[in-house]
Amino acid sequence: MPTVAVIGASRGIGLGLVKRYADEGWRVHATTRTQEGPGALGAVTGDVCLHGLEVTDAAQQRAFRDALGDEAIDVLIHNAGVQGDGMSAAAVHRVNAEAPIEMTELLMGAVTRSEQRKIALITSQLGARRGSRRSLGTYGESKAALNDRFRALEGRWREQGCLAVVIHPGWVRTDMGGPRATISVEESARGIYEVMASLDDSRHGRFWTWDGREHPW
């Protein structure tokens, strides 16, 4: 049985990914800021193990790694992120740009122990610079910074035997995306699942959309 870890799974796309992988028969480690009152996440059927994790808390990061023990993680998906309303730019950057890299580096041992050795960081098309000098806004700048950090590290991750990508999940009908968004959580989760299933060395280190199209940086 393959194993996936979904970081940031309490609602929206993360919850959809947990459901999708569980339905496909995977063992799923799913994180939420608190295990108390997990809501819809607690109702997902299948081999799902819940973990409390505040992704910016170093002690909780290490506790999650330690809770995995010697278990291997075939697919690591870091989905946790914030839109940043009412937050400082530094706080948004901490969650969206720094924590995904920290968690990936911390869990690299579990990923490299697995058979598939796959990593996905959920980014956004709003973080694509495309040579423009326009302001990306606080959220976009945080995702652009995540993309930059990924591009600086993907070569090293490949040398460690991993296949890694960043994925734009689409404009999804979630609390963040709003009711006018064009695709459902289920569509996004299914697409991300298929992108990861088809991930091979030729697709490593690139920026993909949920529906399998390559996105410009």
C-alpha positions, 0 to 999 in steps of 0.5 A: 500500500503506498502512503501519502502525506497531505500537509494542510488537509482540514478543508478545501483542496487538502481535504479533497486530496485526502478523500481522493487518495483514501478512495484510491486505497492509499494510506494517508497522513493528513495534518490539521492545525488541531486534531480537536474537532477535525470536522469533515476531515475526521469523517473521511473513510479509509486508512487515514491518520490525523496529525495536529501541525502548525506548519510554522512551529518548529517543535510541531514540525519535528513532532510530526516527523517523529510521529512518522517513525520509520514509515516511508512517504511515497508522495508528499503534498504540501498544501497548507497556505494562507491568503493573508487577509489581516496578516503582515507580509512577513507572516504570509511569507512565513506560511506560504514560502518558508514552511513548505521548504522546511517541511519538505527538507524535514521529511526528506528521509521519509520520502527517500525511504519510499518507492515513489519518492514524489513531492508536490508543493501547491503554489499559485499562478498568481506567483508567476512573474512571467517577466512582468514588473507588476506588483504581485500583491502579498499573496502572489509575492509569497508564492513567487518566493516559494517558486524561487526556493523550489527552483533553487533546491529541485536539483539537489532533491533530484540528486537525492532520488526524488521527483518534485514539482510545484502545482497550481491547483486551479481557481477552486470553489473553496473559502479562499477561491470563493463561490465564483471559482471555475472548478470544484474541489473534486476536480482539482484533487482528481487533477493533482492526483493524476499529475502526481501519478504521471510524474516522471523524471522528464516532468521533474522540477517544473511548474504544472497546473492541476490539469496537466499543463505546464505553466510559465514561471 
